[in-house]
Amino acid sequence: MSHFAYRDGMLHAEDVPLPQIAAAHGTPCFVYSRAALLSRFEEFRQALAGRDTLLCYAVKANSNLAILNLFARAGAGFDIVSGGELARVIAAGGDPARVVFSGVGKTKDEMHQALVAGIFCFNVESSAELERLDAIAGQAGKRASIALRVNPDVDAKTHPYISTGLRSNKFGVAYAEALDLYRRARVLPNVDIAGIACHIGSQLLDPAPAAEAAEKILALADRLAADGIVLRHLDLGGGIGIRYRDETPLPVAGYLAPVLEKLAGRKEKILFEPGRALVGNAGVLLTRIEHLKHGEEKNFAIVDAAMNDLMRPALYDAWHDILPVRQAAGATAEYEVVGPVCESGDFLGHARALAVAEGDLLSVMSAGAYGMAMSSNYNTRPRAAEVMVDGNQIHLVRERERIEQLFAGERVLP
């Protein structure tokens, strides 16, 4: 069931017509469906029923406190990559003891913050990080629970910017070096070896690479056990893809089945870290057409949202469906849907067939992941409002920024 659908020619979020949101909170505006978020989380939970698992939402996909709180109350853990994300999880009511800290560049302050908070595990990504974490834990009088993020050198067959499991990527410890680094970790006084982790990329539609990576990780876990290093958990990352255009993602249970088959009979706790798969299709970016500009070669629909609001098209040449909020019966024309930012790369969609007029609302679909999370204030543009819809109720979960907030911390020279 789609939680964003037309009723009598008007696009709705659950039971709310999108023009009602635009009238109340303006545009551009991110709109999320509470039902879509929870139904997707439940799909993961059912696929993992009967297993000892921890489902850690990847906060980087969308870090709004309302979304974090929703998942925390549903029983989620969290995958973080910064001290700021840890602070968000705690502010949203998340349990630090269900937090996994990933990322290649953890600072001393972030390590100390996470140790004091009592997180579940650090996913360590280099020998330098391991040595630093041991020292910081010693200074804090703590013992750091760790897993090594091992790079299995598996081609995820996704966009190169979001592929993370090849030996040429910056992420993780080389597979061939992992055993020696675990042996080094074993003798460090302030480190507790808890598990092993991997993550091969994002927007994955074929489960075969994930299953291949799991097989390699399990083989390494068995080698470690033979060496006397017994792991308590296996973190197999996230990255499950969604539909943006014409993709046909498997149901969660279907995608996970080949991976779970590899895990049959294992005693370790299993961690997964979905992000986009939980929130991507649960949000849209609502925007209004400011001008229609008809040129000799192209027509432009100039909207009030821009690349600073939704970076993915400019960054990855990513496709997002763009739908008119009100279905019109008139003839369509082909438009470049672009924003007002001073970059030729400022576009939300190329060559879209639309029957629209100045002032019409458009909905940029599948914008729940890496929309607001990657937004910026380029061109001194305030970031958009965020709204959560629950049935026929509208909840403002982030106010639109005001221009004066953007330079409130700046100072001119005397």
PLY file of the C-alpha trace (Angstrom):
ply
format ascii 1.0
element vertex 414
property float x
property float y
property float z
element edge 413
property int vertex1
property int vertex2
end_header
0.00 0.00 0.00
1.31 3.43 -0.94
0.91 6.04 1.77
1.16 8.77 -0.88
-1.68 8.39 -3.39
-4.19 10.35 -5.45
-7.75 10.72 -4.23
-10.18 12.47 -6.56
-7.24 13.85 -8.51
-5.40 15.23 -5.45
-2.21 13.74 -4.04
-2.52 12.84 -0.36
-0.13 11.87 2.42
-2.20 9.26 4.25
-5.50 11.13 4.77
-4.16 14.66 4.30
-4.25 16.44 0.90
-0.83 17.93 0.23
-2.18 21.44 -0.53
-3.37 21.57 3.08
0.22 21.10 4.24
1.52 23.71 1.81
-1.08 26.20 3.06
-0.19 25.58 6.70
3.61 25.29 6.49
4.71 26.66 3.12
7.10 25.21 0.60
9.59 23.69 0.16
8.57 21.18 2.80
9.47 17.57 3.54
6.41 15.46 4.32
6.73 12.08 6.06
4.15 9.36 6.64
4.16 7.84 10.12
2.33 4.77 8.87
4.86 4.23 6.08
7.77 4.42 8.54
6.26 1.97 10.99
5.00 -0.50 8.38
8.46 -0.69 6.86
10.06 -1.25 10.26
7.54 -3.99 10.95
8.44 -5.65 7.62
12.04 -5.94 8.81
10.96 -7.20 12.22
8.80 -9.93 10.73
11.56 -11.00 8.35
13.88 -11.47 11.34
11.33 -13.04 13.70
12.66 -15.89 15.81
16.28 -14.79 15.54
18.52 -12.98 18.01
18.86 -9.71 16.12
19.33 -5.99 16.65
17.94 -3.73 13.93
20.00 -0.52 13.98
18.51 2.35 11.98
21.22 4.23 10.03
20.73 7.73 11.39
22.54 9.38 8.47
19.59 8.64 6.18
17.26 10.97 8.07
18.09 12.23 11.55
14.91 14.13 12.45
14.16 13.63 16.15
10.56 12.61 15.47
11.71 9.78 13.20
14.39 8.66 15.65
11.84 8.67 18.48
9.37 6.69 16.39
11.94 3.98 15.73
13.23 4.01 19.32
9.71 3.36 20.61
9.37 0.56 18.06
12.46 -1.13 19.52
15.19 -0.07 17.11
18.84 0.37 17.79
20.85 2.96 15.88
23.87 3.06 13.60
25.69 6.39 13.97
28.73 7.98 12.33
29.30 11.07 14.51
29.01 12.45 17.99
26.26 14.72 16.72
24.20 11.71 15.66
24.72 10.13 19.09
23.45 13.34 20.72
20.39 13.23 18.45
19.64 9.61 19.35
19.82 10.39 23.07
17.70 13.55 22.67
15.09 11.48 20.82
14.86 8.92 23.63
17.06 6.27 22.02
19.03 3.85 24.20
22.83 4.33 23.86
23.24 0.66 24.77
21.66 -0.14 21.38
23.97 2.16 19.39
26.71 1.07 16.99
29.31 3.75 16.14
30.68 3.42 12.59
32.80 5.80 10.51
36.43 6.18 9.49
37.27 9.43 11.29
36.09 9.24 14.90
37.69 12.00 16.96
39.02 11.66 20.51
36.10 13.71 21.84
33.57 11.55 19.98
35.13 8.37 21.34
35.01 9.74 24.88
31.40 10.88 24.42
30.36 7.42 23.23
32.26 5.62 26.00
30.63 7.75 28.68
27.21 7.22 27.10
27.75 3.45 27.16
27.17 2.50 23.53
26.79 -1.09 22.36
29.84 -1.22 20.10
32.43 0.72 18.13
32.90 -0.47 14.55
36.65 0.13 14.24
37.91 0.88 10.73
41.72 1.07 11.04
44.66 0.09 13.22
45.20 3.77 14.08
41.62 4.05 15.32
42.02 0.88 17.40
45.11 2.25 19.17
43.44 5.63 19.77
40.27 4.04 21.13
42.26 1.87 23.54
44.08 4.96 24.86
40.90 7.04 25.23
39.10 4.19 26.97
42.00 3.85 29.40
41.94 7.55 30.21
38.18 7.38 30.80
38.41 4.28 32.97
36.24 2.41 30.48
36.49 -0.72 28.36
35.52 -0.22 24.73
33.39 -2.89 23.10
34.55 -3.26 19.50
34.02 -4.96 16.18
36.36 -4.56 13.26
34.63 -3.35 10.12
36.14 -5.74 7.62
36.20 -4.89 3.93
35.21 -8.12 2.13
36.17 -6.77 -1.33
32.73 -7.54 -2.76
31.35 -5.50 -5.65
27.93 -4.24 -4.57
27.08 -3.24 -8.16
25.75 0.15 -7.14
26.69 3.78 -7.80
30.45 4.23 -7.19
29.82 7.03 -4.68
27.82 4.67 -2.45
29.87 1.51 -2.92
31.84 0.83 0.25
33.01 -2.79 0.16
35.81 -2.79 -2.43
39.48 -2.79 -1.50
39.84 0.63 -3.19
37.28 2.25 -0.84
38.25 4.24 2.25
36.09 2.15 4.54
37.03 -0.76 6.74
40.00 -3.01 7.40
41.37 -5.10 4.53
40.14 -8.69 4.72
43.67 -10.06 4.55
44.78 -7.87 7.47
41.82 -8.46 9.77
43.12 -11.55 11.58
46.33 -9.84 12.62
44.46 -6.75 13.79
42.10 -8.87 15.89
45.15 -10.48 17.46
46.48 -7.02 18.25
43.12 -6.01 19.76
43.14 -9.10 21.96
46.16 -7.86 23.92
45.05 -4.25 24.30
44.04 -3.60 27.94
41.02 -1.37 27.35
39.34 -3.12 24.43
36.75 -5.90 24.49
36.32 -7.79 21.22
32.58 -8.23 20.71
31.99 -8.82 17.01
32.76 -8.30 13.37
31.10 -5.91 10.91
30.87 -5.22 7.20
28.87 -2.94 4.92
29.34 -3.17 1.16
27.26 -0.26 -0.11
23.89 1.38 -0.50
20.84 1.09 -2.78
21.44 -2.66 -3.22
18.78 -4.52 -5.19
20.46 -7.90 -5.78
20.98 -9.91 -2.57
23.80 -11.98 -4.05
26.63 -9.55 -3.12
25.32 -9.29 0.45
25.19 -13.08 0.71
28.73 -13.32 -0.69
29.96 -10.78 1.84
28.22 -12.65 4.68
29.90 -15.89 3.61
33.33 -14.26 3.72
32.62 -12.66 7.10
31.47 -16.01 8.53
34.62 -17.71 7.27
36.71 -15.08 9.03
34.64 -15.44 12.22
35.36 -19.17 12.19
39.08 -18.54 11.72
38.98 -16.18 14.68
37.21 -18.79 16.81
39.89 -21.31 15.92
42.41 -18.75 17.14
40.56 -18.37 20.43
38.72 -15.15 19.56
35.02 -15.95 19.93
32.65 -13.28 18.68
29.30 -12.40 20.25
27.74 -10.63 17.27
27.90 -10.34 13.48
27.03 -6.96 11.99
26.12 -7.39 8.32
25.39 -3.74 7.57
22.50 -2.37 5.57
22.11 -0.90 2.11
18.86 -2.50 0.93
17.58 -0.49 -2.02
14.18 1.05 -2.75
12.17 1.99 -5.79
12.95 5.43 -7.20
11.96 4.95 -10.84
11.59 1.50 -12.38
13.53 -0.60 -9.88
11.82 -3.74 -8.58
13.22 -4.28 -5.09
12.56 -7.59 -3.42
10.43 -7.63 -0.29
12.62 -7.38 2.80
12.17 -11.08 3.59
13.12 -12.02 0.04
16.25 -9.86 0.08
17.39 -11.15 3.47
16.63 -14.83 2.76
19.96 -15.67 1.03
21.87 -13.88 3.81
19.91 -15.56 6.60
20.45 -18.93 4.92
24.18 -18.45 5.38
23.56 -17.78 9.08
21.65 -21.00 9.77
22.83 -22.58 13.01
24.94 -19.60 14.11
24.83 -18.61 17.77
25.96 -15.00 17.41
23.54 -12.06 17.64
22.92 -10.64 14.15
22.87 -6.89 13.46
21.47 -5.16 10.39
21.68 -1.42 9.70
18.94 -0.30 7.28
18.55 3.39 6.57
17.16 4.27 3.14
15.06 1.09 3.18
13.17 2.36 6.23
12.66 6.02 5.35
13.25 6.56 1.61
9.74 5.94 0.32
8.16 7.34 3.48
8.79 10.97 2.53
8.28 13.48 -0.27
9.55 16.98 -0.97
6.67 19.37 -1.58
7.55 22.33 -3.80
5.77 25.08 -5.74
6.36 26.27 -9.29
7.50 29.90 -9.26
7.90 30.38 -13.02
7.50 28.49 -16.27
10.22 29.48 -18.71
9.86 28.37 -22.32
13.11 28.33 -24.29
14.15 27.44 -27.82
15.62 24.10 -26.80
14.15 23.38 -23.37
11.30 24.37 -21.13
11.99 25.03 -17.46
9.71 24.65 -14.48
11.48 26.78 -11.88
10.44 25.67 -8.42
11.15 26.95 -4.91
13.07 23.80 -3.91
16.64 23.39 -5.08
19.80 21.32 -4.89
20.41 22.63 -1.38
17.14 20.94 -0.34
17.61 17.69 -2.26
21.21 17.08 -3.28
20.86 13.59 -4.76
19.98 14.57 -8.37
22.92 17.00 -8.62
25.32 14.70 -6.75
24.48 11.31 -8.27
22.31 12.27 -11.25
19.69 10.41 -9.21
16.13 10.02 -10.42
13.14 10.99 -8.27
9.61 10.76 -9.65
8.02 14.23 -9.80
4.23 14.30 -9.66
1.79 17.19 -9.92
-0.10 17.46 -6.65
-3.31 18.21 -8.55
-3.86 16.02 -11.61
-4.73 18.14 -14.62
-6.46 17.09 -17.83
-4.58 19.51 -20.11
-1.82 18.77 -22.57
1.61 17.96 -21.15
4.90 19.59 -22.04
8.42 18.45 -21.31
10.14 20.42 -18.57
13.45 20.60 -16.82
12.46 20.89 -13.16
15.05 23.23 -11.68
15.60 25.38 -8.62
16.75 28.98 -8.17
20.30 28.16 -6.99
23.09 29.67 -9.09
24.46 26.39 -10.48
23.71 24.75 -13.80
23.63 21.49 -11.85
20.70 22.74 -9.76
17.96 20.42 -10.97
15.47 18.00 -9.47
14.51 16.27 -12.70
15.27 16.29 -16.42
12.74 16.02 -19.26
9.58 15.48 -17.21
6.21 15.45 -18.97
3.94 17.69 -16.91
0.63 19.49 -17.37
1.25 22.39 -15.00
0.87 26.13 -14.52
2.70 28.75 -12.49
1.83 28.36 -8.81
1.10 24.62 -9.02
2.47 22.25 -6.42
4.78 19.38 -7.30
5.72 16.40 -5.16
9.24 15.01 -5.47
8.80 11.40 -4.46
11.00 9.04 -2.42
12.70 11.94 -0.65
12.63 10.54 2.87
16.27 9.45 2.78
19.24 11.76 2.19
16.99 14.77 1.62
17.00 16.98 4.69
20.00 15.04 6.03
22.18 16.27 3.14
20.63 19.72 2.78
22.59 22.94 3.09
22.23 26.70 3.27
23.94 27.38 -0.06
22.91 30.78 -1.48
21.80 31.66 2.10
18.67 29.60 1.68
16.91 28.54 4.89
16.40 24.81 5.13
12.89 23.47 4.60
10.24 22.65 7.16
9.55 19.00 8.00
6.09 17.61 8.67
4.91 14.21 9.90
1.45 13.05 8.87
-0.41 10.60 11.10
-3.74 9.68 9.57
-5.53 13.01 9.20
-3.23 14.83 11.61
-0.35 17.13 10.58
2.59 17.54 12.96
5.34 20.09 12.36
8.49 18.19 13.38
11.00 20.82 12.26
10.34 24.50 11.81
11.51 26.21 8.65
14.77 28.03 9.30
14.72 31.81 9.38
17.30 33.82 7.47
18.54 35.57 10.60
19.38 32.17 12.11
21.83 31.51 9.30
24.22 34.29 10.34
23.38 34.53 14.04
26.77 33.07 15.01
28.82 35.26 12.69
30.74 38.38 13.64
32.08 41.37 11.71
35.52 42.78 12.49
35.74 45.93 14.66
0 1
1 2
2 3
3 4
4 5
5 6
6 7
7 8
8 9
9 10
10 11
11 12
12 13
13 14
14 15
15 16
16 17
17 18
18 19
19 20
20 21
21 22
22 23
23 24
24 25
25 26
26 27
27 28
28 29
29 30
30 31
31 32
32 33
33 34
34 35
35 36
36 37
37 38
38 39
39 40
40 41
41 42
42 43
43 44
44 45
45 46
46 47
47 48
48 49
49 50
50 51
51 52
52 53
53 54
54 55
55 56
56 57
57 58
58 59
59 60
60 61
61 62
62 63
63 64
64 65
65 66
66 67
67 68
68 69
69 70
70 71
71 72
72 73
73 74
74 75
75 76
76 77
77 78
78 79
79 80
80 81
81 82
82 83
83 84
84 85
85 86
86 87
87 88
88 89
89 90
90 91
91 92
92 93
93 94
94 95
95 96
96 97
97 98
98 99
99 100
100 101
101 102
102 103
103 104
104 105
105 106
106 107
107 108
108 109
109 110
110 111
111 112
112 113
113 114
114 115
115 116
116 117
117 118
118 119
119 120
120 121
121 122
122 123
123 124
124 125
125 126
126 127
127 128
128 129
129 130
130 131
131 132
132 133
133 134
134 135
135 136
136 137
137 138
138 139
139 140
140 141
141 142
142 143
143 144
144 145
145 146
146 147
147 148
148 149
149 150
150 151
151 152
152 153
153 154
154 155
155 156
156 157
157 158
158 159
159 160
160 161
161 162
162 163
163 164
164 165
165 166
166 167
167 168
168 169
169 170
170 171
171 172
172 173
173 174
174 175
175 176
176 177
177 178
178 179
179 180
180 181
181 182
182 183
183 184
184 185
185 186
186 187
187 188
188 189
189 190
190 191
191 192
192 193
193 194
194 195
195 196
196 197
197 198
198 199
199 200
200 201
201 202
202 203
203 204
204 205
205 206
206 207
207 208
208 209
209 210
210 211
211 212
212 213
213 214
214 215
215 216
216 217
217 218
218 219
219 220
220 221
221 222
222 223
223 224
224 225
225 226
226 227
227 228
228 229
229 230
230 231
231 232
232 233
233 234
234 235
235 236
236 237
237 238
238 239
239 240
240 241
241 242
242 243
243 244
244 245
245 246
246 247
247 248
248 249
249 250
250 251
251 252
252 253
253 254
254 255
255 256
256 257
257 258
258 259
259 260
260 261
261 262
262 263
263 264
264 265
265 266
266 267
267 268
268 269
269 270
270 271
271 272
272 273
273 274
274 275
275 276
276 277
277 278
278 279
279 280
280 281
281 282
282 283
283 284
284 285
285 286
286 287
287 288
288 289
289 290
290 291
291 292
292 293
293 294
294 295
295 296
296 297
297 298
298 299
299 300
300 301
301 302
302 303
303 304
304 305
305 306
306 307
307 308
308 309
309 310
310 311
311 312
312 313
313 314
314 315
315 316
316 317
317 318
318 319
319 320
320 321
321 322
322 323
323 324
324 325
325 326
326 327
327 328
328 329
329 330
330 331
331 332
332 333
333 334
334 335
335 336
336 337
337 338
338 339
339 340
340 341
341 342
342 343
343 344
344 345
345 346
346 347
347 348
348 349
349 350
350 351
351 352
352 353
353 354
354 355
355 356
356 357
357 358
358 359
359 360
360 361
361 362
362 363
363 364
364 365
365 366
366 367
367 368
368 369
369 370
370 371
371 372
372 373
373 374
374 375
375 376
376 377
377 378
378 379
379 380
380 381
381 382
382 383
383 384
384 385
385 386
386 387
387 388
388 389
389 390
390 391
391 392
392 393
393 394
394 395
395 396
396 397
397 398
398 399
399 400
400 401
401 402
402 403
403 404
404 405
405 406
406 407
407 408
408 409
409 410
410 411
411 412
412 413
